[in-house]
Amino acid sequence: VQLQASGGGSVQAGGSLRLSCAASARTLSSYFVGWFRQAPGKEREFVSGISRSGGSIDYADSVKGRFTISRDNAKNTVSLQMNSLKPEDTAVYYCAAARGYSDPLSPEGYDYWGQGTLVTVSS
């Protein structure tokens, strides 16, 4: 499965962006999908994840109440709506897909990765 993340950009603090993750094959509905981010000099960290049906969703504490993950299996996409952005949200954001549900909060739990999209939030 090839994943393509898009929607990044530069915004001021308090602004919003919507990231999208599209899959090359019409099978994204078979995968748990997560969003991770990596800031310069820091480890990749979990942001949010959504189950195959969309019925189970996880968020990192740092983004709860500000970010919303959703999926449209008919369109083979997963989106991350990011509101009230803060400078500390600045990072490269990656979407990833997992066949299983062994470790959804860790990068090691995912089998496929997109190329990343840069989000820059200025104060």
TORMIDREN-798344 format. One record per atom (N, C-alpha, C, O): residue number from 1; residue in one letter; atom name; y, z, x. Coordinates in nm, 3 decimals. Layout:
- seq, type, atom, v, w, u
- NUM, a, CA, Y, Z, X
...
***
This chain:
- seq, type, atom, v, w, u
- 1, v, N, -0.119, 0.000, 0.085
- 1, v, CA, 0.000, 0.000, 0.000
- 1, v, C, 0.124, 0.000, 0.089
- 1, v, O, 0.139, 0.086, 0.176
- 2, q, N, 0.212, -0.094, 0.067
- 2, q, CA, 0.339, -0.096, 0.141
- 2, q, C, 0.448, -0.043, 0.050
- 2, q, O, 0.462, -0.084, -0.065
- 3, l, N, 0.526, 0.051, 0.104
- 3, l, CA, 0.631, 0.114, 0.026
- 3, l, C, 0.767, 0.073, 0.081
- 3, l, O, 0.786, 0.059, 0.202
- 4, q, N, 0.860, 0.054, -0.010
- 4, q, CA, 0.996, 0.016, 0.028
- 4, q, C, 1.093, 0.112, -0.036
- 4, q, O, 1.106, 0.118, -0.158
- 5, a, N, 1.163, 0.189, 0.048
- 5, a, CA, 1.264, 0.281, -0.002
- 5, a, C, 1.400, 0.215, 0.006
- 5, a, O, 1.431, 0.146, 0.102
- 6, s, N, 1.481, 0.238, -0.096
- 6, s, CA, 1.615, 0.179, -0.098
- 6, s, C, 1.710, 0.272, -0.172
- 6, s, O, 1.668, 0.369, -0.235
- 7, g, N, 1.838, 0.241, -0.164
- 7, g, CA, 1.938, 0.317, -0.239
- 7, g, C, 2.022, 0.412, -0.157
- 7, g, O, 2.114, 0.474, -0.210
- 8, g, N, 1.993, 0.423, -0.029
- 8, g, CA, 2.072, 0.512, 0.054
- 8, g, C, 2.213, 0.460, 0.073
- 8, g, O, 2.243, 0.346, 0.037
- 9, g, N, 2.298, 0.543, 0.128
- 9, g, CA, 2.435, 0.504, 0.152
- 9, g, C, 2.518, 0.622, 0.195
- 9, g, O, 2.465, 0.729, 0.226
- 10, s, N, 2.648, 0.603, 0.196
- 10, s, CA, 2.741, 0.707, 0.235
- 10, s, C, 2.822, 0.752, 0.115
- 10, s, O, 2.880, 0.669, 0.044
- 11, v, N, 2.827, 0.881, 0.093
- 11, v, CA, 2.903, 0.937, -0.019
- 11, v, C, 2.974, 1.063, 0.027
- 11, v, O, 2.939, 1.121, 0.130
- 12, q, N, 3.072, 1.104, -0.049
- 12, q, CA, 3.138, 1.230, -0.022
- 12, q, C, 3.063, 1.343, -0.089
- 12, q, O, 2.988, 1.322, -0.185
- 13, a, N, 3.083, 1.462, -0.040
- 13, a, CA, 3.020, 1.579, -0.099
- 13, a, C, 3.052, 1.585, -0.249
- 13, a, O, 3.165, 1.562, -0.291
- 14, g, N, 2.950, 1.618, -0.326
- 14, g, CA, 2.965, 1.621, -0.470
- 14, g, C, 2.926, 1.491, -0.539
- 14, g, O, 2.913, 1.486, -0.661
- 15, g, N, 2.908, 1.388, -0.460
- 15, g, CA, 2.872, 1.258, -0.515
- 15, g, C, 2.724, 1.246, -0.547
- 15, g, O, 2.648, 1.342, -0.533
- 16, s, N, 2.686, 1.127, -0.591
- 16, s, CA, 2.548, 1.102, -0.632
- 16, s, C, 2.496, 0.973, -0.572
- 16, s, O, 2.571, 0.880, -0.544
- 17, l, N, 2.367, 0.970, -0.553
- 17, l, CA, 2.294, 0.850, -0.513
- 17, l, C, 2.160, 0.848, -0.585
- 17, l, O, 2.107, 0.953, -0.623
- 18, r, N, 2.108, 0.730, -0.603
- 18, r, CA, 1.975, 0.716, -0.662
- 18, r, C, 1.889, 0.635, -0.567
- 18, r, O, 1.917, 0.519, -0.538
- 19, l, N, 1.785, 0.699, -0.518
- 19, l, CA, 1.691, 0.632, -0.429
- 19, l, C, 1.576, 0.575, -0.511
- 19, l, O, 1.538, 0.630, -0.615
- 20, s, N, 1.523, 0.465, -0.463
- 20, s, CA, 1.411, 0.403, -0.531
- 20, s, C, 1.301, 0.373, -0.430
- 20, s, O, 1.328, 0.335, -0.316
- 21, c, N, 1.178, 0.390, -0.473
- 21, c, CA, 1.062, 0.359, -0.391
- 21, c, C, 0.978, 0.259, -0.468
- 21, c, O, 0.930, 0.288, -0.577
- 22, a, N, 0.961, 0.141, -0.411
- 22, a, CA, 0.882, 0.037, -0.475
- 22, a, C, 0.758, 0.010, -0.392
- 22, a, O, 0.760, 0.019, -0.269
- 23, a, N, 0.650, -0.023, -0.460
- 23, a, CA, 0.524, -0.052, -0.391
- 23, a, C, 0.493, -0.201, -0.395
- 23, a, O, 0.531, -0.272, -0.489
- 24, s, N, 0.425, -0.245, -0.293
- 24, s, CA, 0.393, -0.388, -0.283
- 24, s, C, 0.287, -0.428, -0.382
- 24, s, O, 0.287, -0.541, -0.432
- 25, a, N, 0.197, -0.337, -0.411
- 25, a, CA, 0.087, -0.368, -0.501
- 25, a, C, 0.105, -0.290, -0.631
- 25, a, O, 0.172, -0.188, -0.635
- 26, r, N, 0.044, -0.341, -0.735
- 26, r, CA, 0.058, -0.276, -0.866
- 26, r, C, -0.038, -0.159, -0.878
- 26, r, O, -0.114, -0.149, -0.975
- 27, t, N, -0.035, -0.070, -0.779
- 27, t, CA, -0.127, 0.042, -0.779
- 27, t, C, -0.058, 0.175, -0.756
- 27, t, O, -0.124, 0.276, -0.735
- 28, l, N, 0.075, 0.176, -0.759
- 28, l, CA, 0.145, 0.300, -0.728
- 28, l, C, 0.107, 0.410, -0.825
- 28, l, O, 0.115, 0.528, -0.792
- 29, s, N, 0.067, 0.372, -0.945
- 29, s, CA, 0.027, 0.471, -1.045
- 29, s, C, -0.096, 0.548, -1.004
- 29, s, O, -0.127, 0.652, -1.063
- 30, s, N, -0.168, 0.499, -0.903
- 30, s, CA, -0.289, 0.567, -0.855
- 30, s, C, -0.260, 0.673, -0.751
- 30, s, O, -0.351, 0.741, -0.704
- 31, y, N, -0.133, 0.688, -0.715
- 31, y, CA, -0.097, 0.777, -0.605
- 31, y, C, 0.001, 0.885, -0.647
- 31, y, O, 0.088, 0.864, -0.731
- 32, f, N, -0.016, 1.000, -0.586
- 32, f, CA, 0.087, 1.103, -0.588
- 32, f, C, 0.196, 1.053, -0.494
- 32, f, O, 0.165, 1.008, -0.384
- 33, v, N, 0.321, 1.061, -0.534
- 33, v, CA, 0.431, 1.010, -0.453
- 33, v, C, 0.528, 1.123, -0.419
- 33, v, O, 0.566, 1.203, -0.504
- 34, g, N, 0.565, 1.127, -0.295
- 34, g, CA, 0.658, 1.229, -0.249
- 34, g, C, 0.778, 1.168, -0.179
- 34, g, O, 0.772, 1.057, -0.126
- 35, w, N, 0.885, 1.242, -0.179
- 35, w, CA, 1.004, 1.208, -0.099
- 35, w, C, 1.018, 1.315, 0.010
- 35, w, O, 1.008, 1.435, -0.016
- 36, f, N, 1.042, 1.268, 0.129
- 36, f, CA, 1.068, 1.355, 0.243
- 36, f, C, 1.201, 1.312, 0.305
- 36, f, O, 1.252, 1.204, 0.278
- 37, r, N, 1.255, 1.399, 0.388
- 37, r, CA, 1.375, 1.362, 0.461
- 37, r, C, 1.368, 1.420, 0.602
- 37, r, O, 1.302, 1.520, 0.629
- 38, q, N, 1.439, 1.352, 0.690
- 38, q, CA, 1.443, 1.396, 0.828
- 38, q, C, 1.584, 1.380, 0.882
- 38, q, O, 1.636, 1.269, 0.893
- 39, a, N, 1.643, 1.492, 0.915
- 39, a, CA, 1.776, 1.493, 0.975
- 39, a, C, 1.762, 1.485, 1.127
- 39, a, O, 1.657, 1.520, 1.180
- 40, p, N, 1.865, 1.440, 1.196
- 40, p, CA, 1.858, 1.431, 1.342
- 40, p, C, 1.822, 1.564, 1.407
- 40, p, O, 1.883, 1.667, 1.379
- 41, g, N, 1.722, 1.560, 1.492
- 41, g, CA, 1.681, 1.680, 1.563
- 41, g, C, 1.597, 1.777, 1.482
- 41, g, O, 1.563, 1.885, 1.530
- 42, k, N, 1.563, 1.739, 1.360
- 42, k, CA, 1.485, 1.829, 1.276
- 42, k, C, 1.353, 1.765, 1.236
- 42, k, O, 1.336, 1.643, 1.246
- 43, e, N, 1.261, 1.847, 1.192
- 43, e, CA, 1.133, 1.796, 1.146
- 43, e, C, 1.147, 1.734, 1.006
- 43, e, O, 1.239, 1.766, 0.930
- 44, r, N, 1.055, 1.646, 0.976
- 44, r, CA, 1.051, 1.587, 0.843
- 44, r, C, 1.016, 1.695, 0.743
- 44, r, O, 0.922, 1.772, 0.764
- 45, e, N, 1.091, 1.700, 0.633
- 45, e, CA, 1.068, 1.805, 0.534
- 45, e, C, 1.049, 1.748, 0.394
- 45, e, O, 1.104, 1.645, 0.358
- 46, f, N, 0.970, 1.818, 0.319
- 46, f, CA, 0.942, 1.781, 0.180
- 46, f, C, 1.068, 1.799, 0.096
- 46, f, O, 1.140, 1.897, 0.109
- 47, v, N, 1.093, 1.701, 0.008
- 47, v, CA, 1.205, 1.708, -0.085
- 47, v, C, 1.155, 1.721, -0.228
- 47, v, O, 1.195, 1.811, -0.302
- 48, s, N, 1.066, 1.630, -0.267
- 48, s, CA, 1.017, 1.631, -0.404
- 48, s, C, 0.890, 1.548, -0.413
- 48, s, O, 0.868, 1.457, -0.332
- 49, g, N, 0.807, 1.580, -0.513
- 49, g, CA, 0.685, 1.504, -0.533
- 49, g, C, 0.653, 1.495, -0.681
- 49, g, O, 0.693, 1.581, -0.760
- 50, i, N, 0.580, 1.390, -0.717
- 50, i, CA, 0.547, 1.368, -0.857
- 50, i, C, 0.403, 1.319, -0.867
- 50, i, O, 0.359, 1.235, -0.789
- 51, s, N, 0.331, 1.373, -0.964
- 51, s, CA, 0.192, 1.336, -0.983
- 51, s, C, 0.179, 1.197, -1.043
- 51, s, O, 0.278, 1.135, -1.081
- 52, r, N, 0.056, 1.150, -1.050
- 52, r, CA, 0.031, 1.013, -1.096
- 52, r, C, 0.086, 0.988, -1.236
- 52, r, O, 0.142, 0.882, -1.264
- 53, s, N, 0.071, 1.085, -1.322
- 53, s, CA, 0.118, 1.068, -1.461
- 53, s, C, 0.263, 1.108, -1.478
- 53, s, O, 0.325, 1.079, -1.580
- 54, g, N, 0.317, 1.176, -1.377
- 54, g, CA, 0.452, 1.229, -1.389
- 54, g, C, 0.456, 1.366, -1.453
- 54, g, O, 0.564, 1.424, -1.472
- 55, g, N, 0.340, 1.420, -1.487
- 55, g, CA, 0.335, 1.548, -1.555
- 55, g, C, 0.353, 1.668, -1.465
- 55, g, O, 0.383, 1.777, -1.513
- 56, s, N, 0.336, 1.649, -1.336
- 56, s, CA, 0.353, 1.759, -1.240
- 56, s, C, 0.455, 1.719, -1.136
- 56, s, O, 0.443, 1.614, -1.072
- 57, i, N, 0.556, 1.802, -1.119
- 57, i, CA, 0.667, 1.771, -1.028
- 57, i, C, 0.698, 1.893, -0.942
- 57, i, O, 0.697, 2.006, -0.991
- 58, d, N, 0.725, 1.869, -0.816
- 58, d, CA, 0.764, 1.975, -0.724
- 58, d, C, 0.898, 1.940, -0.660
- 58, d, O, 0.931, 1.823, -0.640
- 59, y, N, 0.974, 2.043, -0.629
- 59, y, CA, 1.099, 2.027, -0.558
- 59, y, C, 1.110, 2.132, -0.448
- 59, y, O, 1.061, 2.244, -0.463
- 60, a, N, 1.173, 2.095, -0.340
- 60, a, CA, 1.210, 2.194, -0.241
- 60, a, C, 1.319, 2.282, -0.300
- 60, a, O, 1.400, 2.236, -0.381
- 61, d, N, 1.321, 2.407, -0.260
- 61, d, CA, 1.421, 2.500, -0.314
- 61, d, C, 1.564, 2.450, -0.289
- 61, d, O, 1.654, 2.474, -0.369
- 62, s, N, 1.582, 2.382, -0.178
- 62, s, CA, 1.716, 2.339, -0.139
- 62, s, C, 1.773, 2.230, -0.230
- 62, s, O, 1.894, 2.205, -0.229
- 63, v, N, 1.687, 2.164, -0.308
- 63, v, CA, 1.736, 2.056, -0.394
- 63, v, C, 1.715, 2.082, -0.542
- 63, v, O, 1.757, 2.002, -0.626
- 64, k, N, 1.651, 2.192, -0.576
- 64, k, CA, 1.627, 2.223, -0.718
- 64, k, C, 1.759, 2.231, -0.794
- 64, k, O, 1.856, 2.291, -0.748
- 65, g, N, 1.759, 2.168, -0.910
- 65, g, CA, 1.879, 2.169, -0.993
- 65, g, C, 1.977, 2.058, -0.960
- 65, g, O, 2.071, 2.033, -1.035
- 66, r, N, 1.955, 1.991, -0.847
- 66, r, CA, 2.045, 1.882, -0.806
- 66, r, C, 1.973, 1.747, -0.802
- 66, r, O, 2.034, 1.645, -0.833
- 67, f, N, 1.847, 1.747, -0.764
- 67, f, CA, 1.770, 1.623, -0.753
- 67, f, C, 1.669, 1.615, -0.867
- 67, f, O, 1.618, 1.717, -0.914
- 68, t, N, 1.644, 1.493, -0.911
- 68, t, CA, 1.544, 1.470, -1.015
- 68, t, C, 1.457, 1.352, -0.975
- 68, t, O, 1.506, 1.243, -0.947
- 69, i, N, 1.327, 1.376, -0.973
- 69, i, CA, 1.232, 1.270, -0.941
- 69, i, C, 1.172, 1.217, -1.070
- 69, i, O, 1.151, 1.292, -1.166
- 70, s, N, 1.146, 1.088, -1.073
- 70, s, CA, 1.084, 1.028, -1.190
- 70, s, C, 1.005, 0.906, -1.146
- 70, s, O, 1.024, 0.855, -1.035
- 71, r, N, 0.917, 0.861, -1.232
- 71, r, CA, 0.841, 0.741, -1.199
- 71, r, C, 0.826, 0.653, -1.321
- 71, r, O, 0.823, 0.700, -1.434
- 72, d, N, 0.817, 0.525, -1.294
- 72, d, CA, 0.793, 0.425, -1.397
- 72, d, C, 0.672, 0.345, -1.351
- 72, d, O, 0.685, 0.250, -1.275
- 73, n, N, 0.557, 0.384, -1.398
- 73, n, CA, 0.434, 0.318, -1.353
- 73, n, C, 0.427, 0.172, -1.397
- 73, n, O, 0.363, 0.090, -1.331
- 74, a, N, 0.491, 0.140, -1.506
- 74, a, CA, 0.493, 0.001, -1.551
- 74, a, C, 0.571, -0.087, -1.453
- 74, a, O, 0.539, -0.204, -1.433
- 75, k, N, 0.673, -0.028, -1.391
- 75, k, CA, 0.754, -0.102, -1.294
- 75, k, C, 0.712, -0.073, -1.151
- 75, k, O, 0.768, -0.128, -1.056
- 76, n, N, 0.613, 0.014, -1.135
- 76, n, CA, 0.560, 0.044, -1.001
- 76, n, C, 0.665, 0.106, -0.910
- 76, n, O, 0.672, 0.074, -0.791
- 77, t, N, 0.747, 0.193, -0.966
- 77, t, CA, 0.855, 0.253, -0.887
- 77, t, C, 0.862, 0.405, -0.909
- 77, t, O, 0.822, 0.457, -1.013
- 78, v, N, 0.914, 0.472, -0.809
- 78, v, CA, 0.946, 0.614, -0.818
- 78, v, C, 1.091, 0.630, -0.773
- 78, v, O, 1.131, 0.573, -0.672
- 79, s, N, 1.167, 0.706, -0.848
- 79, s, CA, 1.309, 0.722, -0.818
- 79, s, C, 1.342, 0.867, -0.787
- 79, s, O, 1.273, 0.959, -0.831
- 80, l, N, 1.448, 0.884, -0.712
- 80, l, CA, 1.500, 1.017, -0.683
- 80, l, C, 1.650, 1.016, -0.709
- 80, l, O, 1.727, 0.959, -0.633
- 81, q, N, 1.689, 1.078, -0.818
- 81, q, CA, 1.831, 1.089, -0.852
- 81, q, C, 1.886, 1.212, -0.781
- 81, q, O, 1.838, 1.324, -0.800
- 82, m, N, 1.989, 1.190, -0.700
- 82, m, CA, 2.045, 1.298, -0.621
- 82, m, C, 2.190, 1.321, -0.663
- 82, m, O, 2.276, 1.234, -0.644
- 83, n, N, 2.215, 1.435, -0.720
- 83, n, CA, 2.349, 1.471, -0.765
- 83, n, C, 2.402, 1.589, -0.684
- 83, n, O, 2.328, 1.657, -0.614
- 84, s, N, 2.531, 1.610, -0.694
- 84, s, CA, 2.596, 1.722, -0.624
- 84, s, C, 2.555, 1.725, -0.477
- 84, s, O, 2.518, 1.830, -0.424
- 85, l, N, 2.563, 1.613, -0.414
- 85, l, CA, 2.518, 1.602, -0.276
- 85, l, C, 2.604, 1.686, -0.183
- 85, l, O, 2.724, 1.702, -0.202
- 86, k, N, 2.538, 1.739, -0.082
- 86, k, CA, 2.602, 1.826, 0.017
- 86, k, C, 2.588, 1.763, 0.156
- 86, k, O, 2.496, 1.683, 0.178
- 87, p, N, 2.674, 1.797, 0.248
- 87, p, CA, 2.660, 1.743, 0.384
- 87, p, C, 2.523, 1.772, 0.444
- 87, p, O, 2.471, 1.692, 0.523
- 88, e, N, 2.465, 1.884, 0.409
- 88, e, CA, 2.332, 1.917, 0.463
- 88, e, C, 2.220, 1.832, 0.404
- 88, e, O, 2.105, 1.842, 0.448
- 89, d, N, 2.251, 1.749, 0.306
- 89, d, CA, 2.153, 1.654, 0.255
- 89, d, C, 2.146, 1.527, 0.340
- 89, d, O, 2.060, 1.442, 0.318
- 90, t, N, 2.235, 1.516, 0.435
- 90, t, CA, 2.236, 1.399, 0.523
- 90, t, C, 2.106, 1.389, 0.601
- 90, t, O, 2.067, 1.482, 0.671
- 91, a, N, 2.040, 1.275, 0.588
- 91, a, CA, 1.911, 1.254, 0.652
- 91, a, C, 1.861, 1.113, 0.621
- 91, a, O, 1.917, 1.042, 0.538
- 92, v, N, 1.756, 1.076, 0.689
- 92, v, CA, 1.681, 0.957, 0.649
- 92, v, C, 1.576, 1.003, 0.548
- 92, v, O, 1.500, 1.096, 0.573
- 93, y, N, 1.575, 0.937, 0.435
- 93, y, CA, 1.483, 0.973, 0.327
- 93, y, C, 1.368, 0.874, 0.323
- 93, y, O, 1.387, 0.753, 0.329
- 94, y, N, 1.248, 0.929, 0.314
- 94, y, CA, 1.126, 0.849, 0.311
- 94, y, C, 1.048, 0.875, 0.183
- 94, y, O, 1.042, 0.988, 0.134
- 95, c, N, 0.990, 0.770, 0.129
- 95, c, CA, 0.893, 0.792, 0.022
- 95, c, C, 0.754, 0.773, 0.081
- 95, c, O, 0.734, 0.697, 0.176
- 96, a, N, 0.660, 0.842, 0.023
- 96, a, CA, 0.524, 0.839, 0.074
- 96, a, C, 0.427, 0.850, -0.043
- 96, a, O, 0.460, 0.906, -0.147
- 97, a, N, 0.308, 0.795, -0.025
- 97, a, CA, 0.206, 0.796, -0.129
- 97, a, C, 0.079, 0.861, -0.077
- 97, a, O, 0.038, 0.839, 0.036
- 98, a, N, 0.019, 0.941, -0.162
- 98, a, CA, -0.103, 1.012, -0.126
- 98, a, C, -0.215, 0.980, -0.224
- 98, a, O, -0.194, 0.980, -0.346
- 99, r, N, -0.332, 0.951, -0.169
- 99, r, CA, -0.448, 0.926, -0.257
- 99, r, C, -0.495, 1.055, -0.322
- 99, r, O, -0.537, 1.057, -0.438
- 100, g, N, -0.488, 1.162, -0.246
- 100, g, CA, -0.535, 1.290, -0.296
- 100, g, C, -0.421, 1.386, -0.322
- 100, g, O, -0.304, 1.348, -0.320
- 101, y, N, -0.455, 1.511, -0.344
- 101, y, CA, -0.356, 1.614, -0.370
- 101, y, C, -0.383, 1.734, -0.281
- 101, y, O, -0.363, 1.848, -0.321
- 102, s, N, -0.430, 1.707, -0.158
- 102, s, CA, -0.472, 1.816, -0.072
- 102, s, C, -0.356, 1.897, -0.017
- 102, s, O, -0.366, 2.019, -0.004
- 103, d, N, -0.246, 1.829, 0.017
- 103, d, CA, -0.135, 1.898, 0.081
- 103, d, C, -0.004, 1.825, 0.050
- 103, d, O, 0.056, 1.765, 0.139
- 104, p, N, 0.040, 1.828, -0.075
- 104, p, CA, 0.154, 1.747, -0.116
- 104, p, C, 0.287, 1.787, -0.054
- 104, p, O, 0.382, 1.709, -0.055
- 105, l, N, 0.295, 1.910, 0.002
- 105, l, CA, 0.420, 1.956, 0.059
- 105, l, C, 0.432, 1.922, 0.207
- 105, l, O, 0.537, 1.944, 0.267
- 106, s, N, 0.327, 1.868, 0.266
- 106, s, CA, 0.325, 1.839, 0.409
- 106, s, C, 0.313, 1.689, 0.434
- 106, s, O, 0.241, 1.620, 0.362
- 107, p, N, 0.383, 1.639, 0.535
- 107, p, CA, 0.368, 1.495, 0.566
- 107, p, C, 0.223, 1.455, 0.593
- 107, p, O, 0.185, 1.341, 0.567
- 108, e, N, 0.143, 1.548, 0.643
- 108, e, CA, 0.004, 1.517, 0.673
- 108, e, C, -0.078, 1.490, 0.548
- 108, e, O, -0.189, 1.438, 0.557
- 109, g, N, -0.025, 1.524, 0.433
- 109, g, CA, -0.099, 1.501, 0.310
- 109, g, C, -0.083, 1.362, 0.252
- 109, g, O, -0.138, 1.332, 0.146
- 110, y, N, -0.009, 1.276, 0.320
- 110, y, CA, 0.022, 1.143, 0.268
- 110, y, C, -0.041, 1.034, 0.352
- 110, y, O, -0.057, 1.047, 0.474
- 111, d, N, -0.076, 0.925, 0.285
- 111, d, CA, -0.148, 0.817, 0.350
- 111, d, C, -0.060, 0.697, 0.382
- 111, d, O, -0.087, 0.623, 0.477
- 112, y, N, 0.045, 0.677, 0.306
- 112, y, CA, 0.131, 0.560, 0.324
- 112, y, C, 0.277, 0.603, 0.321
- 112, y, O, 0.316, 0.694, 0.248
- 113, w, N, 0.356, 0.536, 0.405
- 113, w, CA, 0.498, 0.569, 0.417
- 113, w, C, 0.585, 0.446, 0.408
- 113, w, O, 0.548, 0.338, 0.455
- 114, g, N, 0.701, 0.463, 0.347
- 114, g, CA, 0.803, 0.360, 0.351
- 114, g, C, 0.884, 0.370, 0.478
- 114, g, O, 0.861, 0.459, 0.560
- 115, q, N, 0.978, 0.280, 0.497
- 115, q, CA, 1.051, 0.271, 0.622
- 115, q, C, 1.170, 0.368, 0.629
- 115, q, O, 1.225, 0.388, 0.737
- 116, g, N, 1.209, 0.427, 0.521
- 116, g, CA, 1.321, 0.521, 0.521
- 116, g, C, 1.452, 0.456, 0.484
- 116, g, O, 1.476, 0.339, 0.513
- 117, t, N, 1.537, 0.535, 0.420
- 117, t, CA, 1.671, 0.490, 0.385
- 117, t, C, 1.769, 0.603, 0.418
- 117, t, O, 1.743, 0.719, 0.386
- 118, l, N, 1.880, 0.569, 0.481
- 118, l, CA, 1.972, 0.669, 0.531
- 118, l, C, 2.070, 0.714, 0.424
- 118, l, O, 2.133, 0.632, 0.356
- 119, v, N, 2.081, 0.845, 0.411
- 119, v, CA, 2.179, 0.906, 0.321
- 119, v, C, 2.276, 0.987, 0.407
- 119, v, O, 2.234, 1.075, 0.483
- 120, t, N, 2.404, 0.958, 0.394
- 120, t, CA, 2.507, 1.029, 0.469
- 120, t, C, 2.605, 1.089, 0.371
- 120, t, O, 2.664, 1.019, 0.289
- 121, v, N, 2.623, 1.220, 0.380
- 121, v, CA, 2.714, 1.290, 0.290
- 121, v, C, 2.824, 1.353, 0.375
- 121, v, O, 2.797, 1.436, 0.462
- 122, s, N, 2.946, 1.314, 0.349
- 122, s, CA, 3.059, 1.365, 0.425
- 122, s, C, 3.132, 1.474, 0.347
- 122, s, O, 3.136, 1.474, 0.224
- 123, s, N, 3.188, 1.566, 0.421
- 123, s, CA, 3.259, 1.678, 0.357
- 123, s, C, 3.404, 1.644, 0.328
- 123, s, O, 3.477, 1.727, 0.274
***
